[in-house]
Amino acid sequence: MRIALIGQPNCGKSTLFNQVAGYKAETGNFSGTTVSFTESKVRVMGEVVYVVDLPGTYSLAGTNPAEREVIKYLTSNDVDIVVNVLDASHLSHGLAMTIELLELEVPMVIALNMMDEADRIGIKINVNKLEEMIGAPVIPMIASKGRGIQPLFVKAYQIGQQDTLPHQPRYSNDLERYLDLLKNDLKGVQSHLNPRALALKLLEGDQTILEDVSDQEPKVRSTLESIKNSLKHERGQTPEWVINGERRGLAYNLAKAVIVQGKRHTTFRDKLDDILLHPFFGYIFLLLILYIFFELVYSLGGLIEAPLMDIFSQTEAWLISLFDNSTGFFPRVSVALIQGISGGIAIVLPYLVPFLIGLGILEDIGYLPRVAFLMDALMHKIGLHGKSIVPFILGFGCNVPAIMATRILEDKRERFISAALSTMVPCAARLSVVFGLVAFYLGPAIALVIYLFNLFVIALTARILSKIVPDESPGLILEMPVYRIPTARTVFNKAWWRIREFIVEAWPLLIVGSVVLAILNYLNVAWFMNLLARPISWVLGLPNEVGVPLIFGILRKELSLVMLGQALGSMTFGDVLSPVQMITYAVFVVFYMPCLATMMVIRKELGGKMMWQIVGMTTLIATLAGLLARGVAEIFF
Amino acid sequence: MLLLDAPKNKKVRIIDYRGGRGVGYKLRQLGLCPGREVKILRYAPMGGPVMIDAEGRSIALGRGIASRVEVEVV
């Protein structure tokens, strides 16, 4: 049996899913689309059922591709029962989509979630009456506290077996008459929708359905046209608006009939936005919260990284000691293997785990939409939206979680630009290059200049990119969820799924890449790597030998400092590089292509094409920035 | 009057939208249809979005959008 969860954004649907889903939840796409859903096995009454978490939508209009896929999925044989999650504190709003679901004639159960929120704002709901009016079971629950989940799934299981259908919503007489008229023409039509739902979607102006239907029954087109015209004439509105208004009216009346409005208690949470979104203090708190988040993630990460790295470097030393000749094929490959493994375990994961848990907490509290509200104006100046600030800031620690954080952006364009920009933010590893080379030999002031220069280049790139890929969205329309205390289970489950994706998909490639580079090194192709990088090193006035550290730097950014010493034959960089060369090299390293782990995450999140676009773009920017740095530095040194 | 120019903390009723079909679609999805009463809660500084209250739900709207919604004082 398969149970599908559906609900509007912020109704607590994902919280419910995370409460029941096991560690083996799978993310998938509807075939041929980018619309994704998550599925997990759950045990109900001793039997295994599949629970599907569908993307949150406000409505089920066929004009939106994502919503069309959801409708198709819900009415297919894959789904046995639909669980419609409603936010009890905003019942009328949520019921508007429930009515669209009722039209589809599928077995369903209502999960009346957030009963505690409703209670807080003084709303009492007559559950029995709602059940009666809809013709489907209504289970009151508080998903975040785990209450009502068991009864919900037991009920869903029972209804799924009985296959009982809820009542059809009845609209105004004139609309019903037109629907009947249209239904007459649809008798012989094959579709995943029932004739009434089909008629409704046609009136709403769903072109895909119209094409499909009129292929089977050509006279539908003319009937539809005449009905649309008379409806427009009689109601003074387009049929789409008429139907929408009818649904909302029905939802409003339903809600009014079952709600008893009591007294609203104002609590601390109602006042929280006055502080956190204050025109001045809001920004102070934003900085403070981000600083604490950043500090916690990186101090915790550092705490875990150091001992893990010790273990791996000891293992490496021990491995090398097993072989007589440490430059042979096997010692090199096995060391590379260890480095690939440690790159995942000791460098990425110590930061990724606390980061994802922290991000999950901020997400579940409801703070991220507030960040978007505060930062929208500023980010608009460089052609982006408020939310894009989040991945950008996180990039300073590690670019991998930064790319993952672009998920909070809905728009593909926004995701691409944010991902591209956050790979240009110098992560902790690149910080070591800037500090180890520039700050150490030329002083911290010049390192600071490089950082400021970096911000300037990022802002400039943002402006250029937003000109090339223009913004089509009319502006911010975003619901601010109420503040909630996150639950451990939801936060950990979410973090775990994201970590598992890194382990399964990005990490193996990191290990393979590491081994491949070691083999190349064994084959003594250093000269070849230097030759490969020669166009860049020549343009930038750098020694020929920087090719190897730059190419190894793709694997792990620290290597572009460590291996620079090996390549040049001296770790005292002051003796082998001029100040201009140091600055140019550091600037190039800050910008040029993302490390392999980051590339793999970009590929996973945005696809291979965008990964290569970002690689090409950052390399170009790095060369231009390096040239500029070289020119400026030559004036001063 | 435009929603953007509505006085703060004063209930106003949505009358109509101006401009693109996409805007109306998204606003309607959020339940901000003509007839609905809303109230401006706060403005983000530097020309940032406005936050409105729609029957207990807080919704942030960019100023470009808020200037396409026509309202009347209740």
Interface residues (C-beta under 8 A of the other chain):
Chain A: Y58 S59 A61 S89 H90 S92 H93 A96 I121 N244 G245 R248 D273 L277 P279 F280 P369 A372 F373 L374 D376 A377 L378 H380 G386 P474 G475 L476 I477 L478 E479 M480
Chain B: G19 G20 G22 V23 Y25 K26 L27 R28 Q29 L30 G31 C33 L41 R42 Y43 A44 P45 M46 G47 G48 P49 M51 E55 G56 R57 S58 I59 A60 L61 G62 R63 G64 I65 R68
